[in-house]
Amino acid sequence: VAIKKMSLQKEMSEELAVNEILAMKNNRNPNIVTYFDSYLVDGQLWLAMEFMDGGTLLDVLSAVYLEEGQVGAVCRE
């Protein structure tokens, strides 16, 4: 399990946080990280999700430039 911690005051509005939770909760796909639950802890929103050993797509995109088709292939895998 991985925990994504987000400060509601700085990073996003409550409405945006609710939208992200609903999108993750309602969209199940083997190519998308599985959402388990969310918690409010000391002014932070904690999202419990499936742990992905290889890192995030953002990590990959920060390290190298990928064409659109390559991004699609990474997401598909």
mmJSON file of the N, C-alpha and C atoms, coordinates in Angstrom:
{"data_MODEL":{"atom_site":{
"group_PDB":["ATOM","ATOM","ATOM","ATOM","ATOM","ATOM","ATOM","ATOM","ATOM","ATOM","ATOM","ATOM","ATOM","ATOM","ATOM","ATOM","ATOM","ATOM","ATOM","ATOM","ATOM","ATOM","ATOM","ATOM","ATOM","ATOM","ATOM","ATOM","ATOM","ATOM","ATOM","ATOM","ATOM","ATOM","ATOM","ATOM","ATOM","ATOM","ATOM","ATOM","ATOM","ATOM","ATOM","ATOM","ATOM","ATOM","ATOM","ATOM","ATOM","ATOM","ATOM","ATOM","ATOM","ATOM","ATOM","ATOM","ATOM","ATOM","ATOM","ATOM","ATOM","ATOM","ATOM","ATOM","ATOM","ATOM","ATOM","ATOM","ATOM","ATOM","ATOM","ATOM","ATOM","ATOM","ATOM","ATOM","ATOM","ATOM","ATOM","ATOM","ATOM","ATOM","ATOM","ATOM","ATOM","ATOM","ATOM","ATOM","ATOM","ATOM","ATOM","ATOM","ATOM","ATOM","ATOM","ATOM","ATOM","ATOM","ATOM","ATOM","ATOM","ATOM","ATOM","ATOM","ATOM","ATOM","ATOM","ATOM","ATOM","ATOM","ATOM","ATOM","ATOM","ATOM","ATOM","ATOM","ATOM","ATOM","ATOM","ATOM","ATOM","ATOM","ATOM","ATOM","ATOM","ATOM","ATOM","ATOM","ATOM","ATOM","ATOM","ATOM","ATOM","ATOM","ATOM","ATOM","ATOM","ATOM","ATOM","ATOM","ATOM","ATOM","ATOM","ATOM","ATOM","ATOM","ATOM","ATOM","ATOM","ATOM","ATOM","ATOM","ATOM","ATOM","ATOM","ATOM","ATOM","ATOM","ATOM","ATOM","ATOM","ATOM","ATOM","ATOM","ATOM","ATOM","ATOM","ATOM","ATOM","ATOM","ATOM","ATOM","ATOM","ATOM","ATOM","ATOM","ATOM","ATOM","ATOM","ATOM","ATOM","ATOM","ATOM","ATOM","ATOM","ATOM","ATOM","ATOM","ATOM","ATOM","ATOM","ATOM","ATOM","ATOM","ATOM","ATOM","ATOM","ATOM","ATOM","ATOM","ATOM","ATOM","ATOM","ATOM","ATOM","ATOM","ATOM","ATOM","ATOM","ATOM","ATOM","ATOM","ATOM","ATOM","ATOM","ATOM","ATOM","ATOM","ATOM","ATOM","ATOM","ATOM","ATOM","ATOM","ATOM","ATOM","ATOM","ATOM","ATOM","ATOM","ATOM"],
"id":[1,2,3,4,5,6,7,8,9,10,11,12,13,14,15,16,17,18,19,20,21,22,23,24,25,26,27,28,29,30,31,32,33,34,35,36,37,38,39,40,41,42,43,44,45,46,47,48,49,50,51,52,53,54,55,56,57,58,59,60,61,62,63,64,65,66,67,68,69,70,71,72,73,74,75,76,77,78,79,80,81,82,83,84,85,86,87,88,89,90,91,92,93,94,95,96,97,98,99,100,101,102,103,104,105,106,107,108,109,110,111,112,113,114,115,116,117,118,119,120,121,122,123,124,125,126,127,128,129,130,131,132,133,134,135,136,137,138,139,140,141,142,143,144,145,146,147,148,149,150,151,152,153,154,155,156,157,158,159,160,161,162,163,164,165,166,167,168,169,170,171,172,173,174,175,176,177,178,179,180,181,182,183,184,185,186,187,188,189,190,191,192,193,194,195,196,197,198,199,200,201,202,203,204,205,206,207,208,209,210,211,212,213,214,215,216,217,218,219,220,221,222,223,224,225,226,227,228,229,230,231],
"type_symbol":["N","C","C","N","C","C","N","C","C","N","C","C","N","C","C","N","C","C","N","C","C","N","C","C","N","C","C","N","C","C","N","C","C","N","C","C","N","C","C","N","C","C","N","C","C","N","C","C","N","C","C","N","C","C","N","C","C","N","C","C","N","C","C","N","C","C","N","C","C","N","C","C","N","C","C","N","C","C","N","C","C","N","C","C","N","C","C","N","C","C","N","C","C","N","C","C","N","C","C","N","C","C","N","C","C","N","C","C","N","C","C","N","C","C","N","C","C","N","C","C","N","C","C","N","C","C","N","C","C","N","C","C","N","C","C","N","C","C","N","C","C","N","C","C","N","C","C","N","C","C","N","C","C","N","C","C","N","C","C","N","C","C","N","C","C","N","C","C","N","C","C","N","C","C","N","C","C","N","C","C","N","C","C","N","C","C","N","C","C","N","C","C","N","C","C","N","C","C","N","C","C","N","C","C","N","C","C","N","C","C","N","C","C","N","C","C","N","C","C","N","C","C","N","C","C","N","C","C","N","C","C"],
"label_atom_id":["N","CA","C","N","CA","C","N","CA","C","N","CA","C","N","CA","C","N","CA","C","N","CA","C","N","CA","C","N","CA","C","N","CA","C","N","CA","C","N","CA","C","N","CA","C","N","CA","C","N","CA","C","N","CA","C","N","CA","C","N","CA","C","N","CA","C","N","CA","C","N","CA","C","N","CA","C","N","CA","C","N","CA","C","N","CA","C","N","CA","C","N","CA","C","N","CA","C","N","CA","C","N","CA","C","N","CA","C","N","CA","C","N","CA","C","N","CA","C","N","CA","C","N","CA","C","N","CA","C","N","CA","C","N","CA","C","N","CA","C","N","CA","C","N","CA","C","N","CA","C","N","CA","C","N","CA","C","N","CA","C","N","CA","C","N","CA","C","N","CA","C","N","CA","C","N","CA","C","N","CA","C","N","CA","C","N","CA","C","N","CA","C","N","CA","C","N","CA","C","N","CA","C","N","CA","C","N","CA","C","N","CA","C","N","CA","C","N","CA","C","N","CA","C","N","CA","C","N","CA","C","N","CA","C","N","CA","C","N","CA","C","N","CA","C","N","CA","C","N","CA","C","N","CA","C","N","CA","C","N","CA","C","N","CA","C","N","CA","C"],
"label_alt_id":[null,null,null,null,null,null,null,null,null,null,null,null,null,null,null,null,null,null,null,null,null,null,null,null,null,null,null,null,null,null,null,null,null,null,null,null,null,null,null,null,null,null,null,null,null,null,null,null,null,null,null,null,null,null,null,null,null,null,null,null,null,null,null,null,null,null,null,null,null,null,null,null,null,null,null,null,null,null,null,null,null,null,null,null,null,null,null,null,null,null,null,null,null,null,null,null,null,null,null,null,null,null,null,null,null,null,null,null,null,null,null,null,null,null,null,null,null,null,null,null,null,null,null,null,null,null,null,null,null,null,null,null,null,null,null,null,null,null,null,null,null,null,null,null,null,null,null,null,null,null,null,null,null,null,null,null,null,null,null,null,null,null,null,null,null,null,null,null,null,null,null,null,null,null,null,null,null,null,null,null,null,null,null,null,null,null,null,null,null,null,null,null,null,null,null,null,null,null,null,null,null,null,null,null,null,null,null,null,null,null,null,null,null,null,null,null,null,null,null,null,null,null,null,null,null,null,null,null,null,null,null],
"label_comp_id":["VAL","VAL","VAL","ALA","ALA","ALA","ILE","ILE","ILE","LYS","LYS","LYS","LYS","LYS","LYS","MET","MET","MET","SER","SER","SER","LEU","LEU","LEU","GLN","GLN","GLN","LYS","LYS","LYS","GLU","GLU","GLU","MET","MET","MET","SER","SER","SER","GLU","GLU","GLU","GLU","GLU","GLU","LEU","LEU","LEU","ALA","ALA","ALA","VAL","VAL","VAL","ASN","ASN","ASN","GLU","GLU","GLU","ILE","ILE","ILE","LEU","LEU","LEU","ALA","ALA","ALA","MET","MET","MET","LYS","LYS","LYS","ASN","ASN","ASN","ASN","ASN","ASN","ARG","ARG","ARG","ASN","ASN","ASN","PRO","PRO","PRO","ASN","ASN","ASN","ILE","ILE","ILE","VAL","VAL","VAL","THR","THR","THR","TYR","TYR","TYR","PHE","PHE","PHE","ASP","ASP","ASP","SER","SER","SER","TYR","TYR","TYR","LEU","LEU","LEU","VAL","VAL","VAL","ASP","ASP","ASP","GLY","GLY","GLY","GLN","GLN","GLN","LEU","LEU","LEU","TRP","TRP","TRP","LEU","LEU","LEU","ALA","ALA","ALA","MET","MET","MET","GLU","GLU","GLU","PHE","PHE","PHE","MET","MET","MET","ASP","ASP","ASP","GLY","GLY","GLY","GLY","GLY","GLY","THR","THR","THR","LEU","LEU","LEU","LEU","LEU","LEU","ASP","ASP","ASP","VAL","VAL","VAL","LEU","LEU","LEU","SER","SER","SER","ALA","ALA","ALA","VAL","VAL","VAL","TYR","TYR","TYR","LEU","LEU","LEU","GLU","GLU","GLU","GLU","GLU","GLU","GLY","GLY","GLY","GLN","GLN","GLN","VAL","VAL","VAL","GLY","GLY","GLY","ALA","ALA","ALA","VAL","VAL","VAL","CYS","CYS","CYS","ARG","ARG","ARG","GLU","GLU","GLU"],
"label_asym_id":["A","A","A","A","A","A","A","A","A","A","A","A","A","A","A","A","A","A","A","A","A","A","A","A","A","A","A","A","A","A","A","A","A","A","A","A","A","A","A","A","A","A","A","A","A","A","A","A","A","A","A","A","A","A","A","A","A","A","A","A","A","A","A","A","A","A","A","A","A","A","A","A","A","A","A","A","A","A","A","A","A","A","A","A","A","A","A","A","A","A","A","A","A","A","A","A","A","A","A","A","A","A","A","A","A","A","A","A","A","A","A","A","A","A","A","A","A","A","A","A","A","A","A","A","A","A","A","A","A","A","A","A","A","A","A","A","A","A","A","A","A","A","A","A","A","A","A","A","A","A","A","A","A","A","A","A","A","A","A","A","A","A","A","A","A","A","A","A","A","A","A","A","A","A","A","A","A","A","A","A","A","A","A","A","A","A","A","A","A","A","A","A","A","A","A","A","A","A","A","A","A","A","A","A","A","A","A","A","A","A","A","A","A","A","A","A","A","A","A","A","A","A","A","A","A","A","A","A","A","A","A"],
"label_entity_id":["1","1","1","1","1","1","1","1","1","1","1","1","1","1","1","1","1","1","1","1","1","1","1","1","1","1","1","1","1","1","1","1","1","1","1","1","1","1","1","1","1","1","1","1","1","1","1","1","1","1","1","1","1","1","1","1","1","1","1","1","1","1","1","1","1","1","1","1","1","1","1","1","1","1","1","1","1","1","1","1","1","1","1","1","1","1","1","1","1","1","1","1","1","1","1","1","1","1","1","1","1","1","1","1","1","1","1","1","1","1","1","1","1","1","1","1","1","1","1","1","1","1","1","1","1","1","1","1","1","1","1","1","1","1","1","1","1","1","1","1","1","1","1","1","1","1","1","1","1","1","1","1","1","1","1","1","1","1","1","1","1","1","1","1","1","1","1","1","1","1","1","1","1","1","1","1","1","1","1","1","1","1","1","1","1","1","1","1","1","1","1","1","1","1","1","1","1","1","1","1","1","1","1","1","1","1","1","1","1","1","1","1","1","1","1","1","1","1","1","1","1","1","1","1","1","1","1","1","1","1","1"],
"label_seq_id":[1,1,1,2,2,2,3,3,3,4,4,4,5,5,5,6,6,6,7,7,7,8,8,8,9,9,9,10,10,10,11,11,11,12,12,12,13,13,13,14,14,14,15,15,15,16,16,16,17,17,17,18,18,18,19,19,19,20,20,20,21,21,21,22,22,22,23,23,23,24,24,24,25,25,25,26,26,26,27,27,27,28,28,28,29,29,29,30,30,30,31,31,31,32,32,32,33,33,33,34,34,34,35,35,35,36,36,36,37,37,37,38,38,38,39,39,39,40,40,40,41,41,41,42,42,42,43,43,43,44,44,44,45,45,45,46,46,46,47,47,47,48,48,48,49,49,49,50,50,50,51,51,51,52,52,52,53,53,53,54,54,54,55,55,55,56,56,56,57,57,57,58,58,58,59,59,59,60,60,60,61,61,61,62,62,62,63,63,63,64,64,64,65,65,65,66,66,66,67,67,67,68,68,68,69,69,69,70,70,70,71,71,71,72,72,72,73,73,73,74,74,74,75,75,75,76,76,76,77,77,77],
"pdbx_PDB_ins_code":[null,null,null,null,null,null,null,null,null,null,null,null,null,null,null,null,null,null,null,null,null,null,null,null,null,null,null,null,null,null,null,null,null,null,null,null,null,null,null,null,null,null,null,null,null,null,null,null,null,null,null,null,null,null,null,null,null,null,null,null,null,null,null,null,null,null,null,null,null,null,null,null,null,null,null,null,null,null,null,null,null,null,null,null,null,null,null,null,null,null,null,null,null,null,null,null,null,null,null,null,null,null,null,null,null,null,null,null,null,null,null,null,null,null,null,null,null,null,null,null,null,null,null,null,null,null,null,null,null,null,null,null,null,null,null,null,null,null,null,null,null,null,null,null,null,null,null,null,null,null,null,null,null,null,null,null,null,null,null,null,null,null,null,null,null,null,null,null,null,null,null,null,null,null,null,null,null,null,null,null,null,null,null,null,null,null,null,null,null,null,null,null,null,null,null,null,null,null,null,null,null,null,null,null,null,null,null,null,null,null,null,null,null,null,null,null,null,null,null,null,null,null,null,null,null,null,null,null,null,null,null],
"Cartn_x":[0.848,0.0,0.889,0.469,1.148,0.168,0.68,-0.145,0.299,-0.631,-0.369,-0.931,-0.064,-0.482,-0.592,-1.742,-1.969,-2.504,-1.898,-2.369,-3.555,-4.694,-5.889,-5.773,-5.028,-4.896,-4.022,-2.942,-1.961,-2.125,-2.331,-2.273,-3.583,-4.705,-5.956,-7.145,-8.213,-9.444,-10.136,-11.083,-11.83,-12.605,-13.151,-13.913,-13.027,-11.828,-10.891,-10.498,-10.302,-9.961,-11.091,-12.324,-13.48,-13.579,-13.351,-13.4,-12.333,-11.121,-10.055,-10.427,-10.97,-11.375,-12.459,-13.461,-14.547,-14.052,-13.165,-12.621,-11.842,-11.028,-10.238,-11.131,-12.145,-13.032,-13.904,-14.347,-15.295,-14.648,-13.346,-12.67,-11.676,-12.103,-11.241,-10.716,-9.405,-8.779,-7.439,-7.039,-5.758,-4.556,-4.741,-3.647,-3.624,-4.519,-4.593,-4.384,-3.618,-3.366,-4.699,-4.843,-6.085,-6.186,-7.303,-7.616,-8.304,-7.846,-8.457,-9.366,-8.85,-9.645,-8.946,-9.616,-9.013,-9.332,-8.44,-8.553,-8.157,-8.794,-8.375,-7.544,-6.281,-5.363,-4.658,-4.947,-4.284,-4.234,-5.362,-5.431,-4.879,-4.562,-4.084,-5.07,-5.164,-5.929,-4.951,-5.164,-4.317,-5.1,-4.532,-5.146,-4.371,-5.056,-4.438,-4.642,-3.511,-3.56,-2.613,-2.781,-1.88,-0.452,0.514,1.915,2.454,3.077,3.689,5.197,5.871,7.297,8.157,7.731,8.569,8.551,7.753,7.649,6.448,6.369,5.218,5.524,4.476,4.647,5.305,4.996,5.62,7.138,7.588,9.028,9.667,9.01,9.527,9.563,8.48,8.391,9.357,9.722,10.688,12.108,12.361,13.71,14.016,13.017,13.229,12.055,12.289,11.196,10.602,9.298,8.61,7.597,7.492,6.446,5.106,4.023,2.686,2.462,2.863,2.696,3.488,4.659,5.477,4.82,4.257,3.53,2.368,1.652,0.549,1.009,2.167,2.708,3.076,3.696,4.052,2.787,1.778,0.506,-0.152,-0.106,-0.741,-0.055,1.267,2.014,1.883],
"Cartn_y":[-1.182,0.0,1.239,2.247,3.541,4.596,5.601,6.706,7.977,8.611,9.908,10.97,11.855,12.894,14.227,14.881,16.166,17.169,18.342,19.41,20.08,20.088,20.681,22.199,22.837,24.285,24.745,24.032,24.501,23.886,22.588,21.901,21.91,21.884,21.776,22.183,22.498,22.811,21.514,21.624,20.437,19.839,20.691,20.203,19.378,19.849,19.123,17.795,17.799,16.566,15.545,15.99,15.096,14.543,15.383,14.926,13.863,14.062,13.072,11.752,11.816,10.593,9.859,10.581,9.946,9.333,10.025,9.493,8.208,8.194,7.003,5.863,6.189,5.177,4.522,5.33,4.841,4.271,4.414,3.937,2.85,1.628,0.474,-0.055,-0.218,-0.709,-1.306,-2.413,-3.015,-2.106,-1.087,-0.181,1.082,1.161,2.324,1.848,2.601,2.258,2.134,1.079,0.822,1.732,2.415,3.271,2.419,2.529,1.757,2.616,3.734,4.563,5.902,6.828,8.135,8.54,9.389,9.8,11.264,11.986,13.335,13.237,13.684,13.597,14.937,15.653,16.931,17.89,18.111,19.06,18.526,17.242,16.618,15.553,15.386,14.295,13.176,12.012,10.849,9.882,9.521,8.554,7.242,6.169,4.839,4.181,3.827,3.272,2.077,1.357,0.26,0.795,0.088,0.487,0.034,0.954,0.644,0.738,-0.384,-0.496,0.353,0.565,1.242,2.754,3.348,4.807,5.309,6.625,7.239,7.589,7.784,8.244,9.616,10.446,11.765,11.637,10.629,10.394,10.095,9.274,8.926,10.161,10.917,12.089,13.192,13.217,14.206,13.848,12.564,12.098,12.124,11.845,11.753,12.372,12.727,13.221,12.046,11.899,10.831,11.425,10.812,11.179,10.667,11.191,10.821,9.314,8.654,7.208,6.45,6.969,6.342,6.495,7.659,7.863,6.873,6.693,5.738,4.322,3.949,2.606,2.41,3.407,3.32,3.188,3.983,3.915,2.548,2.019,0.725,-0.392,-0.314,-1.357,-1.212],
"Cartn_z":[0.0,0.0,0.0,-0.74,-0.761,-0.263,0.408,0.887,0.172,-0.537,-1.164,-0.219,0.256,1.201,0.468,0.628,-0.021,0.995,1.025,1.894,1.223,1.882,1.275,1.151,2.038,1.996,0.834,0.555,-0.41,-1.79,-1.869,-3.148,-3.93,-3.227,-3.963,-3.099,-3.768,-3.057,-2.648,-1.727,-1.303,-2.472,-3.335,-4.488,-5.423,-5.665,-6.521,-5.878,-4.571,-3.853,-3.961,-3.775,-3.888,-5.306,-6.305,-7.7,-7.975,-7.436,-7.635,-6.981,-5.768,-5.067,-5.845,-6.305,-7.053,-8.359,-9.053,-10.301,-10.048,-8.997,-8.69,-8.204,-7.427,-6.859,-7.935,-8.91,-9.912,-11.164,-11.323,-12.527,-12.18,-12.338,-12.065,-13.399,-13.479,-14.693,-14.296,-14.906,-14.537,-14.839,-15.66,-16.016,-15.163,-14.176,-13.291,-11.862,-11.092,-9.694,-8.955,-8.167,-7.437,-6.21,-6.101,-4.953,-3.898,-2.629,-1.543,-0.677,-0.167,0.742,0.931,1.582,1.86,3.289,3.844,5.235,5.366,6.278,6.636,7.903,7.816,8.948,9.11,10.192,10.501,9.313,8.663,7.548,6.244,6.202,4.975,4.526,3.221,2.652,2.343,2.92,2.668,1.792,0.656,-0.245,-0.146,0.224,0.28,-1.077,-1.712,-3.064,-3.168,-4.25,-4.576,-4.721,-4.172,-4.291,-5.633,-6.355,-7.65,-7.493,-7.583,-7.326,-8.26,-9.489,-10.478,-10.408,-9.551,-9.48,-10.257,-10.399,-11.05,-12.497,-13.275,-14.65,-14.653,-13.677,-13.574,-13.415,-12.647,-12.5,-13.852,-14.647,-15.979,-16.86,-16.872,-17.737,-17.32,-16.045,-15.564,-15.983,-16.2,-16.519,-18.011,-18.836,-20.287,-21.023,-22.283,-23.128,-23.874,-23.808,-24.514,-25.486,-26.651,-27.604,-27.072,-27.632,-27.154,-27.191,-28.26,-28.366,-27.317,-26.972,-25.937,-24.564,-24.288,-23.031,-22.951,-24.063,-24.107,-23.821,-24.38,-24.155,-22.691,-22.072,-20.656,-19.808,-20.101,-19.35,-19.528,-20.737,-21.026,-20.246,-20.106,-19.413,-17.918],
"occupancy":[1.0,1.0,1.0,1.0,1.0,1.0,1.0,1.0,1.0,1.0,1.0,1.0,1.0,1.0,1.0,1.0,1.0,1.0,1.0,1.0,1.0,1.0,1.0,1.0,1.0,1.0,1.0,1.0,1.0,1.0,1.0,1.0,1.0,1.0,1.0,1.0,1.0,1.0,1.0,1.0,1.0,1.0,1.0,1.0,1.0,1.0,1.0,1.0,1.0,1.0,1.0,1.0,1.0,1.0,1.0,1.0,1.0,1.0,1.0,1.0,1.0,1.0,1.0,1.0,1.0,1.0,1.0,1.0,1.0,1.0,1.0,1.0,1.0,1.0,1.0,1.0,1.0,1.0,1.0,1.0,1.0,1.0,1.0,1.0,1.0,1.0,1.0,1.0,1.0,1.0,1.0,1.0,1.0,1.0,1.0,1.0,1.0,1.0,1.0,1.0,1.0,1.0,1.0,1.0,1.0,1.0,1.0,1.0,1.0,1.0,1.0,1.0,1.0,1.0,1.0,1.0,1.0,1.0,1.0,1.0,1.0,1.0,1.0,1.0,1.0,1.0,1.0,1.0,1.0,1.0,1.0,1.0,1.0,1.0,1.0,1.0,1.0,1.0,1.0,1.0,1.0,1.0,1.0,1.0,1.0,1.0,1.0,1.0,1.0,1.0,1.0,1.0,1.0,1.0,1.0,1.0,1.0,1.0,1.0,1.0,1.0,1.0,1.0,1.0,1.0,1.0,1.0,1.0,1.0,1.0,1.0,1.0,1.0,1.0,1.0,1.0,1.0,1.0,1.0,1.0,1.0,1.0,1.0,1.0,1.0,1.0,1.0,1.0,1.0,1.0,1.0,1.0,1.0,1.0,1.0,1.0,1.0,1.0,1.0,1.0,1.0,1.0,1.0,1.0,1.0,1.0,1.0,1.0,1.0,1.0,1.0,1.0,1.0,1.0,1.0,1.0,1.0,1.0,1.0,1.0,1.0,1.0,1.0,1.0,1.0,1.0,1.0,1.0,1.0,1.0,1.0],
"B_iso_or_equiv":[0.0,0.0,0.0,0.0,0.0,0.0,0.0,0.0,0.0,0.0,0.0,0.0,0.0,0.0,0.0,0.0,0.0,0.0,0.0,0.0,0.0,0.0,0.0,0.0,0.0,0.0,0.0,0.0,0.0,0.0,0.0,0.0,0.0,0.0,0.0,0.0,0.0,0.0,0.0,0.0,0.0,0.0,0.0,0.0,0.0,0.0,0.0,0.0,0.0,0.0,0.0,0.0,0.0,0.0,0.0,0.0,0.0,0.0,0.0,0.0,0.0,0.0,0.0,0.0,0.0,0.0,0.0,0.0,0.0,0.0,0.0,0.0,0.0,0.0,0.0,0.0,0.0,0.0,0.0,0.0,0.0,0.0,0.0,0.0,0.0,0.0,0.0,0.0,0.0,0.0,0.0,0.0,0.0,0.0,0.0,0.0,0.0,0.0,0.0,0.0,0.0,0.0,0.0,0.0,0.0,0.0,0.0,0.0,0.0,0.0,0.0,0.0,0.0,0.0,0.0,0.0,0.0,0.0,0.0,0.0,0.0,0.0,0.0,0.0,0.0,0.0,0.0,0.0,0.0,0.0,0.0,0.0,0.0,0.0,0.0,0.0,0.0,0.0,0.0,0.0,0.0,0.0,0.0,0.0,0.0,0.0,0.0,0.0,0.0,0.0,0.0,0.0,0.0,0.0,0.0,0.0,0.0,0.0,0.0,0.0,0.0,0.0,0.0,0.0,0.0,0.0,0.0,0.0,0.0,0.0,0.0,0.0,0.0,0.0,0.0,0.0,0.0,0.0,0.0,0.0,0.0,0.0,0.0,0.0,0.0,0.0,0.0,0.0,0.0,0.0,0.0,0.0,0.0,0.0,0.0,0.0,0.0,0.0,0.0,0.0,0.0,0.0,0.0,0.0,0.0,0.0,0.0,0.0,0.0,0.0,0.0,0.0,0.0,0.0,0.0,0.0,0.0,0.0,0.0,0.0,0.0,0.0,0.0,0.0,0.0,0.0,0.0,0.0,0.0,0.0,0.0],
"pdbx_formal_charge":[null,null,null,null,null,null,null,null,null,null,null,null,null,null,null,null,null,null,null,null,null,null,null,null,null,null,null,null,null,null,null,null,null,null,null,null,null,null,null,null,null,null,null,null,null,null,null,null,null,null,null,null,null,null,null,null,null,null,null,null,null,null,null,null,null,null,null,null,null,null,null,null,null,null,null,null,null,null,null,null,null,null,null,null,null,null,null,null,null,null,null,null,null,null,null,null,null,null,null,null,null,null,null,null,null,null,null,null,null,null,null,null,null,null,null,null,null,null,null,null,null,null,null,null,null,null,null,null,null,null,null,null,null,null,null,null,null,null,null,null,null,null,null,null,null,null,null,null,null,null,null,null,null,null,null,null,null,null,null,null,null,null,null,null,null,null,null,null,null,null,null,null,null,null,null,null,null,null,null,null,null,null,null,null,null,null,null,null,null,null,null,null,null,null,null,null,null,null,null,null,null,null,null,null,null,null,null,null,null,null,null,null,null,null,null,null,null,null,null,null,null,null,null,null,null,null,null,null,null,null,null],
"auth_seq_id":[1,1,1,2,2,2,3,3,3,4,4,4,5,5,5,6,6,6,7,7,7,8,8,8,9,9,9,10,10,10,11,11,11,12,12,12,13,13,13,14,14,14,15,15,15,16,16,16,17,17,17,18,18,18,19,19,19,20,20,20,21,21,21,22,22,22,23,23,23,24,24,24,25,25,25,26,26,26,27,27,27,28,28,28,29,29,29,30,30,30,31,31,31,32,32,32,33,33,33,34,34,34,35,35,35,36,36,36,37,37,37,38,38,38,39,39,39,40,40,40,41,41,41,42,42,42,43,43,43,44,44,44,45,45,45,46,46,46,47,47,47,48,48,48,49,49,49,50,50,50,51,51,51,52,52,52,53,53,53,54,54,54,55,55,55,56,56,56,57,57,57,58,58,58,59,59,59,60,60,60,61,61,61,62,62,62,63,63,63,64,64,64,65,65,65,66,66,66,67,67,67,68,68,68,69,69,69,70,70,70,71,71,71,72,72,72,73,73,73,74,74,74,75,75,75,76,76,76,77,77,77],
"auth_comp_id":["VAL","VAL","VAL","ALA","ALA","ALA","ILE","ILE","ILE","LYS","LYS","LYS","LYS","LYS","LYS","MET","MET","MET","SER","SER","SER","LEU","LEU","LEU","GLN","GLN","GLN","LYS","LYS","LYS","GLU","GLU","GLU","MET","MET","MET","SER","SER","SER","GLU","GLU","GLU","GLU","GLU","GLU","LEU","LEU","LEU","ALA","ALA","ALA","VAL","VAL","VAL","ASN","ASN","ASN","GLU","GLU","GLU","ILE","ILE","ILE","LEU","LEU","LEU","ALA","ALA","ALA","MET","MET","MET","LYS","LYS","LYS","ASN","ASN","ASN","ASN","ASN","ASN","ARG","ARG","ARG","ASN","ASN","ASN","PRO","PRO","PRO","ASN","ASN","ASN","ILE","ILE","ILE","VAL","VAL","VAL","THR","THR","THR","TYR","TYR","TYR","PHE","PHE","PHE","ASP","ASP","ASP","SER","SER","SER","TYR","TYR","TYR","LEU","LEU","LEU","VAL","VAL","VAL","ASP","ASP","ASP","GLY","GLY","GLY","GLN","GLN","GLN","LEU","LEU","LEU","TRP","TRP","TRP","LEU","LEU","LEU","ALA","ALA","ALA","MET","MET","MET","GLU","GLU","GLU","PHE","PHE","PHE","MET","MET","MET","ASP","ASP","ASP","GLY","GLY","GLY","GLY","GLY","GLY","THR","THR","THR","LEU","LEU","LEU","LEU","LEU","LEU","ASP","ASP","ASP","VAL","VAL","VAL","LEU","LEU","LEU","SER","SER","SER","ALA","ALA","ALA","VAL","VAL","VAL","TYR","TYR","TYR","LEU","LEU","LEU","GLU","GLU","GLU","GLU","GLU","GLU","GLY","GLY","GLY","GLN","GLN","GLN","VAL","VAL","VAL","GLY","GLY","GLY","ALA","ALA","ALA","VAL","VAL","VAL","CYS","CYS","CYS","ARG","ARG","ARG","GLU","GLU","GLU"],
"auth_asym_id":["A","A","A","A","A","A","A","A","A","A","A","A","A","A","A","A","A","A","A","A","A","A","A","A","A","A","A","A","A","A","A","A","A","A","A","A","A","A","A","A","A","A","A","A","A","A","A","A","A","A","A","A","A","A","A","A","A","A","A","A","A","A","A","A","A","A","A","A","A","A","A","A","A","A","A","A","A","A","A","A","A","A","A","A","A","A","A","A","A","A","A","A","A","A","A","A","A","A","A","A","A","A","A","A","A","A","A","A","A","A","A","A","A","A","A","A","A","A","A","A","A","A","A","A","A","A","A","A","A","A","A","A","A","A","A","A","A","A","A","A","A","A","A","A","A","A","A","A","A","A","A","A","A","A","A","A","A","A","A","A","A","A","A","A","A","A","A","A","A","A","A","A","A","A","A","A","A","A","A","A","A","A","A","A","A","A","A","A","A","A","A","A","A","A","A","A","A","A","A","A","A","A","A","A","A","A","A","A","A","A","A","A","A","A","A","A","A","A","A","A","A","A","A","A","A","A","A","A","A","A","A"],
"auth_atom_id":["N","CA","C","N","CA","C","N","CA","C","N","CA","C","N","CA","C","N","CA","C","N","CA","C","N","CA","C","N","CA","C","N","CA","C","N","CA","C","N","CA","C","N","CA","C","N","CA","C","N","CA","C","N","CA","C","N","CA","C","N","CA","C","N","CA","C","N","CA","C","N","CA","C","N","CA","C","N","CA","C","N","CA","C","N","CA","C","N","CA","C","N","CA","C","N","CA","C","N","CA","C","N","CA","C","N","CA","C","N","CA","C","N","CA","C","N","CA","C","N","CA","C","N","CA","C","N","CA","C","N","CA","C","N","CA","C","N","CA","C","N","CA","C","N","CA","C","N","CA","C","N","CA","C","N","CA","C","N","CA","C","N","CA","C","N","CA","C","N","CA","C","N","CA","C","N","CA","C","N","CA","C","N","CA","C","N","CA","C","N","CA","C","N","CA","C","N","CA","C","N","CA","C","N","CA","C","N","CA","C","N","CA","C","N","CA","C","N","CA","C","N","CA","C","N","CA","C","N","CA","C","N","CA","C","N","CA","C","N","CA","C","N","CA","C","N","CA","C","N","CA","C","N","CA","C","N","CA","C","N","CA","C","N","CA","C","N","CA","C"],
"pdbx_PDB_model_num":[1,1,1,1,1,1,1,1,1,1,1,1,1,1,1,1,1,1,1,1,1,1,1,1,1,1,1,1,1,1,1,1,1,1,1,1,1,1,1,1,1,1,1,1,1,1,1,1,1,1,1,1,1,1,1,1,1,1,1,1,1,1,1,1,1,1,1,1,1,1,1,1,1,1,1,1,1,1,1,1,1,1,1,1,1,1,1,1,1,1,1,1,1,1,1,1,1,1,1,1,1,1,1,1,1,1,1,1,1,1,1,1,1,1,1,1,1,1,1,1,1,1,1,1,1,1,1,1,1,1,1,1,1,1,1,1,1,1,1,1,1,1,1,1,1,1,1,1,1,1,1,1,1,1,1,1,1,1,1,1,1,1,1,1,1,1,1,1,1,1,1,1,1,1,1,1,1,1,1,1,1,1,1,1,1,1,1,1,1,1,1,1,1,1,1,1,1,1,1,1,1,1,1,1,1,1,1,1,1,1,1,1,1,1,1,1,1,1,1,1,1,1,1,1,1,1,1,1,1,1,1]
}}}
